[in-house]
């Protein structure tokens, strides 16, 4: 079994979470954290397992989560790819400046 740290860092890529998050923002994520509607999470869509995404939780669905971006003009989320499996919940942005998300 491979051991993993509970916290990890990710970089936001693209505009799908604007205006809350922007391309280049660096985030700290807690692996396996409790997830609730409204949380920002890191996940993988079941239909695109190679794609790691940062999205907002809308609801629980089919044993996974329905996720959407905050930018209504970008629909690279559950509206296009279906249900996702959450890897972790975003705790805070550490670059370009501290900003608490949860």
C-alpha positions in Angstrom: 0.0 0.0 0.0 1.3 3.4 -0.9 1.3 6.0 1.8 0.2 9.6 1.0 0.4 12.8 2.9 -3.0 14.2 3.9 -2.2 17.7 2.5 -1.1 18.4 -1.1 -0.7 21.4 -3.3 -2.4 22.1 -6.7 -2.3 24.9 -9.2 -5.4 26.3 -10.9 -5.4 26.1 -14.6 -7.9 28.0 -16.7 -10.9 30.3 -16.0 -13.6 27.9 -14.8 -13.5 29.0 -11.2 -13.4 32.7 -11.7 -14.1 35.0 -10.0 -13.2 33.0 -6.8 -10.0 31.4 -8.2 -7.9 32.4 -11.1 -5.4 30.7 -13.4 -2.1 30.3 -11.5 -3.5 30.3 -8.0 -1.8 27.8 -5.7 -4.0 25.8 -3.3 -3.6 23.5 -0.4 -5.9 20.5 -0.4 -6.8 18.0 2.4 -7.1 14.5 1.0 -10.2 12.6 2.2 -11.8 15.5 4.0 -15.5 15.6 4.6 -17.3 17.2 1.6 -20.4 19.3 1.7 -22.4 21.2 -0.9 -20.7 24.5 -1.7 -17.1 23.2 -0.9 -14.4 23.7 -3.5 -12.7 20.4 -4.2 -10.1 18.6 -6.3 -11.6 15.7 -8.1 -11.6 13.3 -11.2 -14.5 12.8 -13.5 -15.4 9.1 -13.9 -15.6 9.7 -17.7 -12.2 11.4 -17.7 -10.0 9.8 -15.0 -6.8 11.4 -16.4 -8.2 14.9 -15.8 -7.6 16.5 -12.3 -10.0 19.4 -11.7 -10.8 22.1 -9.2 -14.6 22.7 -8.9 -17.4 23.5 -6.5 -19.7 20.7 -5.1 -23.3 21.1 -6.1 -24.8 17.8 -4.8 -24.1 14.1 -4.1 -25.2 11.9 -7.1 -24.9 8.2 -8.0 -22.3 7.5 -5.3 -20.2 10.5 -6.4 -20.5 14.2 -6.7 -22.0 16.7 -9.2 -19.4 19.5 -9.6 -19.6 22.8 -11.4 -17.3 25.7 -12.0 -18.1 29.2 -10.7 -17.7 30.7 -14.2 -21.0 30.1 -16.0 -19.4 30.7 -19.4 -17.1 27.6 -18.9 -18.9 24.3 -18.7 -16.0 21.8 -18.4 -17.6 20.3 -15.3 -20.3 17.7 -14.5 -22.6 19.3 -17.2 -20.1 17.9 -19.7 -18.5 14.9 -18.0 -21.0 13.7 -15.4 -20.3 12.5 -11.9 -16.9 12.9 -10.2 -15.0 11.3 -7.4 -13.6 13.8 -4.9 -9.9 13.5 -3.9 -9.8 16.3 -1.4 -11.3 19.6 -0.2 -9.5 22.9 -0.8 -8.5 24.5 2.5 -6.9 27.7 1.3 -5.0 29.6 -1.4 -1.4 30.3 -0.6 -0.3 32.0 -3.8 -0.6 34.8 -4.9 -1.7 35.6 -1.3 -3.4 33.9 1.6 -7.1 33.5 1.3 -9.2 31.1 3.3 -11.8 29.0 1.4 -13.2 26.9 4.3 
